[in-house]
């Protein structure tokens, strides 16, 4: 997702997304064919790894720790 000129989110690397009523769960559907600059496919595992790297080791979610 990215911000557009109207300051609302729009799809970019995602086809769609959904947020639970409590905003505790976010479901992101990655657009098919998205690749890193080296040609590797962007998938859910890569997103989790990248978010973990951005968050650092202090996160409570062990899946997102370095």
Number of C-alpha atoms within 10 A of each C-alpha: 15 12 11 10 7 7 8 9 11 15 15 13 17 15 13 14 13 11 11 9 8 6 8 7 10 11 10 16 15 19 15 12 12 15 13 10 7 6 9 11 13 16 15 12 10 13 14 14 15 14 15 19 13 12 13 12 13 11 12 8 9 10 12 19 17 15
